[in-house]
Amino acid sequence: MITSMEIRNHQFSKSLRGYNQDEVKNLLTVIAQDYETLYVENSQLKESMLRLEHELNRFKKMEETMNSSLIVAQQTADNIKSNAQREADVMVNDAKRRIAEIFLLYQDVTKRLNMFNSELKGQINGQLEMIDKNQKRVEELTNFFFGKDMKKIMESLEKADLKGNDDAADHKY
């Protein structure tokens, strides 16, 4: 590639009927300046393009990293969610099992209490029957001892005892 310096310093051979040297040199100076401007601009554009390609590659890598991170985050979230669901299921099943055990225990306690109450009622009813029987005997004995027949016997005894005491008193003297 030809440089702007080569354009400026280029020497044409002289000919008889050649171009005006000043015009050629002026044109070559203008072309060299434009060429230099274009060359600098082209170099700047190449640098800019390289820098932008580098940034684009960096952003692509960042995008890939972010996509990977998002995938990992999604997988982690899914794992956490499934683990939490499993733990919740275990806790619910454990709670159900405990409730069933407590319910069975409650049923057993209720059954035993009912049996105890039945036995206690039976014992109390037996005791009440004995009290009732004793009360009837007491009433029978009370009726017997305080009845008319017993009063007559007691009065007879008192009279007999009084006569017996009088006889004993008579025998003494």
Buried (B, 14 or more C-beta within 10 A) or exposed (E): EEEBEEBBEEEEEEEEEEEEEEEEBEEBEEEBEEBBEEBEEEEEEEEEEEEEEEEEEEEEEEEEEEEEEEEEEEEEEEEEEEEEEEEEEEEEEEEEEEEEEEEEEEEEEEEEEEEEEEEEEEEEEEEEEEEEEEEEEEEEEEEEEEEEEEEEEEEEEEEEEEEEEEEEEEEEE
